[in-house]
Amino acid sequence: MAHTARDREKLLIRVRRIRGQVEAIERLLGTEHECSEVLQLVAACRGALNGLMAELVEGHIWFHVLDQDRPKDSPQAAAAEELIDIVKAYLK
C-alpha cells in the first residue's frame, strides 16, 4: 500500500493516540468512575477510529481506485472527491 508507506509516521502517530485512548478506557473501567466519563472516552475513541478509517479510505481511492495518470480535474477525480466527502460525512 504505497499511500500508507508514504504517510506511515503520521498514521502510526494516530494509531498510538487511539491506543492511549483505549488504555484509558481500560483504566477507567478498572476503577470507580462515572459512567459519563467512560462513555465520553469511548465516543472519543470511536471518533478517532472513524477519522483513521476515513483517511485510509481516501488514500485507497486516490491510489488504488483511480487511474494515477488521470488529470486531477477529470470527471473521475470529481466523483472520487464526492465519494470521499460522503464517506467522511458518514464516519463523522
C-alpha positions as CSV (number, residue, x, y, z in Angstrom):
1,M,0.0,0.0,0.0
2,A,2.1,2.9,-1.3
3,H,-0.1,5.6,0.2
4,T,0.2,4.1,3.7
5,A,4.0,3.8,3.3
6,R,4.2,7.4,2.3
7,D,2.2,8.5,5.3
8,R,3.4,5.8,7.7
9,E,4.6,8.0,10.5
10,K,1.5,10.2,10.5
11,L,-0.7,7.1,10.6
12,L,1.4,5.4,13.4
13,I,1.0,8.6,15.5
14,R,-2.8,8.4,15.1
15,V,-2.8,4.7,16.0
16,R,-0.7,5.3,19.1
17,R,-3.1,8.1,20.2
18,I,-6.0,5.7,19.7
19,R,-4.1,3.0,21.7
20,G,-3.7,5.5,24.5
21,Q,-7.4,6.2,24.4
22,V,-8.3,2.5,24.6
23,E,-5.8,2.1,27.5
24,A,-7.5,5.0,29.3
25,I,-10.9,3.3,28.8
26,E,-9.4,0.1,30.4
27,R,-8.1,2.1,33.4
28,L,-11.4,3.9,33.9
29,L,-13.3,0.6,33.8
30,G,-11.0,-0.8,36.4
31,T,-11.7,2.0,38.9
32,E,-14.8,3.8,40.3
33,H,-15.5,6.4,37.6
34,E,-18.8,7.9,36.5
35,C,-20.4,6.2,33.5
36,S,-20.5,9.5,31.7
37,E,-16.6,9.7,31.8
38,V,-16.3,6.2,30.3
39,L,-18.9,6.9,27.6
40,Q,-17.3,10.2,26.7
41,L,-13.9,8.5,26.3
42,V,-15.5,5.6,24.2
43,A,-17.1,8.2,21.9
44,A,-13.8,10.0,21.5
45,C,-12.1,6.7,20.7
46,R,-14.7,5.8,18.2
47,G,-14.3,9.3,16.6
48,A,-10.6,8.8,16.3
49,L,-11.0,5.3,14.7
50,N,-13.5,6.8,12.2
51,G,-11.1,9.5,11.4
52,L,-8.4,6.9,10.7
53,M,-10.8,4.9,8.6
54,A,-11.7,8.0,6.6
55,E,-8.1,8.8,5.9
56,L,-7.3,5.2,4.9
57,V,-10.3,5.0,2.6
58,E,-9.4,8.3,1.0
59,G,-5.8,7.1,0.3
60,H,-7.2,3.8,-1.1
61,I,-9.5,5.7,-3.5
62,W,-6.8,8.0,-4.8
63,F,-4.1,5.4,-5.1
64,H,-5.9,2.1,-6.0
65,V,-9.3,3.0,-7.5
66,L,-8.4,6.0,-9.7
67,D,-6.0,5.8,-12.6
68,Q,-2.9,7.7,-11.5
69,D,-2.4,9.1,-15.0
70,R,-5.8,10.8,-15.0
71,P,-5.8,14.6,-14.5
72,K,-6.9,15.9,-11.2
73,D,-9.7,17.8,-12.9
74,S,-11.2,14.8,-14.6
75,P,-14.8,13.7,-14.0
76,Q,-13.5,10.6,-12.2
77,A,-11.4,12.7,-9.8
78,A,-14.5,14.8,-9.1
79,A,-16.5,11.7,-8.4
80,A,-13.8,10.4,-6.1
81,E,-13.8,13.7,-4.2
82,E,-17.6,13.4,-3.9
83,L,-17.3,9.8,-2.6
84,I,-14.6,10.8,-0.1
85,D,-16.8,13.6,1.2
86,I,-19.7,11.2,1.6
87,V,-17.5,8.6,3.5
88,K,-16.1,11.3,5.8
89,A,-19.7,12.6,6.5
90,Y,-20.9,9.1,7.2
91,L,-18.0,8.4,9.6
92,K,-18.4,11.7,11.4
